[in-house]
């Protein structure tokens, strides 16, 4: 194994550990965040029904328009604001935050803070 696969395996291990404690129910779905080197993705998921209620990412053309880079904290904040607006539009006000095994820092933190500022409750 090389360093990249070691880091990925460690993140997946942390994510599994986090997911054993988190469960997104109908009244309180899970806000799952994933970050890659170039993009940030967020989904609001109802784990009971196995459905994605809302999604946003920096891959979307309308979100990319106002951004210089799709991989920075500003882009992550735009995703957080967008996912909050879409979730509130679907009637979801309270969520459980799933950091996906990533440290609560940088882009992951930016998504969470922007979603809170836009009206989503954790």
N, C-alpha and C positions, 0 to 999 in steps of 0.2 A: 504494500500500500504506500501511496505517496502522501505528501502533506495535505493536498487538496481533498482527497477522499477521507483522510483522518478527520479533517475539520468538518466535512459534511456529515460523516457518521456521528461525530460528537454532537452536532446540532440536532440531528434527527433523534438521538438519544435524549437530549434535553426536551425536545418537543414531545416525545412520547411521555416523558415524566410530567410535563405540564398538562398534557391532554388527559391523563388519568384523573386529574383534579377538576378539570373544566368540562362542562357539558352545556351546550347551548339549547335550552328548552324553548318551547313555543313562545312563552311570555318574555323570555330573556335569551335571545339568540347570541351566538358567538361571533365576535368580530375578529376574524383571522387575518393576520398580516404576513406577507412574504416579501423579502427583498432579494433581488439579484444584484449583480454588479451594475447593471444599467437601468433597472426599473424597480418600481414598488407596486405591489398588488394588495388589495384589501377586499374581503368578502364578508358579508353578514350571512351566517349560516344557521338554519334551524336543524339541529342534529337529530331531533326526534323524527321529523319527516324526511330528513336527508335532502333538504332543498336549500339552494342559495337564494336569499331574498333580495340582496343587492350586491353589486360589485363595482369596483372602480380601480383603475390602474393608469400608470403613466404611458401605457401603450396606446391608449385611446387618443385619436387625433384632436378632439376638442380640448382635452386636458394638456396636450403637448404644445398647443398654440402659444400660450402665454409664458411658457417655461424656456429658459435658456438650456438647461440640462435636465434630463429625466432621472438622474441618479442622485441628486442632492437633497438636502433637508427641505428646501423650498418646494421641490416636486413632491416630496412625501407629505408636506403640509397640505398641498393642493389635493392630493389623494384623500387625506383625512377629511378635509372639508367636503369634498364631493361625496364620499361614502356616507357621511353624516346626513347630508341633504337627501340622498337617495333613500336611506333607511327611514328618515323621518317622513318622507313622502309615502312610504309603504306602511306607516303606522308604528314603526319600531322606535321606541324612545330609550329603552334600557338594554344594554348589551353586556356580555362578558368579554373581556379583552384577552385574546390569544396571541401572544408575541411570537409564536412559531419556533421557539427554541433560540431565538435571537436575544441578545441582551437588551434590556429596556434602556436604550441609549441611542442618540443620533437620529437616524431616519425612522426607526420604530417609535421612538418617543415623539417625534414630530407628527407622525400620523395620529397617535393617541391624543396629543394636546390639541391638534386642529379639529379632531372629531368632537372633543369635549367643548371647545370654543364654539363650534357650530350647533351645539344643542344636544348632542348624544350623551347619555349618562352611563357611566361604568359602575 
